[in-house]
């Protein structure tokens, strides 16, 4: 890639990359909002960087999937805004007991970058509301802001404005200062004619944007600890005398607080053959970790640490940074195989001398090493990796410092499958309890599953009976949105953007508690819950589907009515609908909703009633938003957390009516007034009378005022009188005949 530019650009400048960078200072820089009550300052932060983050007494979360094109004026958004719920309310099922913290749409189309909490503030990206010169809202621009955890101090301006919503970013903290680190792709810096990928850091206290590294290849942040201020990246080494890259690259590391361009004093023609002060630029604030310079056909430059060279030229690719360890692959000029190696974060290595020999590799083919999940012992030594395969998930254990080759799959006690079906994605790993949570593609989105990964190869063979924790299990019928942030597990609760039945058009967050009797459920307990859950559908479809026992002409529309109730339908609406539709049934015709239908419907609604044998296994209740919910209703298992907009609530209710109930007769459709309750009607009448009185009084006052004004200001008008000629015409004899 050509690196010719019109001038050298300063390494730290707020104008770099045409980003809008400001410092938030002064009350006028914040939107006005009242402070939320509660202790938001104390407590540690858990799971920074996703759509939900825990701090102290609260869980902060994005309230459903919203698009960047939604109206984003401060105070308007509900869906997509950032809410909080007290952990006690989350535990007790008070899912609607939430507070809006940030009434803006929290958004990023790079789903590795979400919301972050540092100190008393929450940091996030939100679509811009500024307009172009043509008046179009620039909602493809992402503005990076913060809000105090009590809902106050929401910035009007931003720390930075990204031209793309897909930038990868992190809000990190180093030396008590919060920095915004981000990777700007296809970025044209000031004075340049070439688009490059650059690593930035913004000091949120000063507003200064620093280019940490210019024209980088791959960048990796910490995969698990997303607020880690360290990043690794590679850079090609450019031959300015030939306008070409050398056949090797270099691996660097940097932290957010770096500001010094390490080679700025050597960037001149005296030190670099072919360098032009007016055209060339090199920015790099990082530390050289590994240098791929080879001994054949390559001369050392100021970019090399010293005269040392490898026997062959190397190219590095950082794959994953986790648990203080960088996993990277390396190819050579003679071998395109991606050998996998590892390097500890704080290792003091010589960039050439400490390049590992090829026989020290962990794996011969590391081409998919970025998808591996790496597990360590208490001393930080790698013990095994979890590998999502094309069909299922495998465990590959380290033996003699190496992982097993792919040819040994299911042939070795050190490399075998623990999940044998589906296209899998690892969600998270609970190393304390040996739980592997994973997603499988299918249904409307991702199903959520779990397995104990700690067994031997024999534990995962097909078992006819006595299933254990080492047998994979799916959580109910949960479908999580596949094109958004992955689900989170916080404080014993699975939070996911829902794409389950009847929720696909809304994608709000739903909560499923993993806890029973104060402990996380075993896989056996999950299976029991699944059986109970699936039993609801079986009763509705099979038991009530027995037309000999429940003939359709007698139990009219029963099954659909039960499904309507299962998904949270309104009983009053159904009863009213039945009254109206049954009133139109002619003599000799079947009921639309028969008394027998309502007898069974009432049984569904009250499983604990004496003699209710059909739903006897569903007597258990759970408090959901303050109401007792029986175990034959979906909200008993998982329910919406947060706040649905009035429009979506109305659409959801209408969707259930359309899907499971007969249509309301057109000539009986209620007017808006008839749809009001008696109290609402009375209030409306009183209100209209009051408005009428106000209007009448206003009209009277206006009339009087106009009359008075006209009398004072109108000019005097005199009536024109008849003019009589009183002169005597002597030429006329008035007395003659």
Order of alpha helices (4+ residues) and beta strands (2+ residues): beta-beta-beta-beta-beta-alpha-beta-beta-beta-beta-beta-beta-beta-beta-beta-beta-beta-beta-beta-beta-beta-beta-beta-beta-beta-beta-beta-beta-beta-beta-beta-beta-beta-beta-beta-beta-alpha-alpha-alpha-alpha-beta-beta-beta-alpha-alpha
